[in-house]
Amino acid sequence: MLIKVSTDGYRDYPDWDSKGLVRRFVRRTVVLLSKGLDERKKIVRAVETLLIRLDDEESFQRAETQQILGDQ
């Protein structure tokens, strides 16, 4: 289901998650969540990693945008 609703682009960045890292960690987190509370330590770790990946991607997109604007 996640794959069906996932789309390209996010926050006005058309090339969001070009390496697929965020999408991969979203899927991994969903799988762990489906296993229930028995996996709660892994779930917390997965969600923390997902947030880190989101921050990394947003920083990358900002830097790319600044570089493109600076080159004009």
C-alpha positions, 0 to 999 in steps of 0.5 A: 500500500505504501508503494502505491501512494508514494509519489515523487517530490516533497516540499517543493523539491521535485527530486526528493529522495533521489537515492531512495533512502527515505522510502526504504526506511519508511518501508522498514518502519512499517514492517516493524510496526506491523509486528507489534509492540514486541519489536518496540526497541527496533521500532524506536530505532527505526523511527529515529533513523527515518527522521535522520534520513529525512533531515539528511535529505532535506539538508541535501535538497537545500544545499542543491537548491542553493548551489543551483541558485548560486550558479545562475 
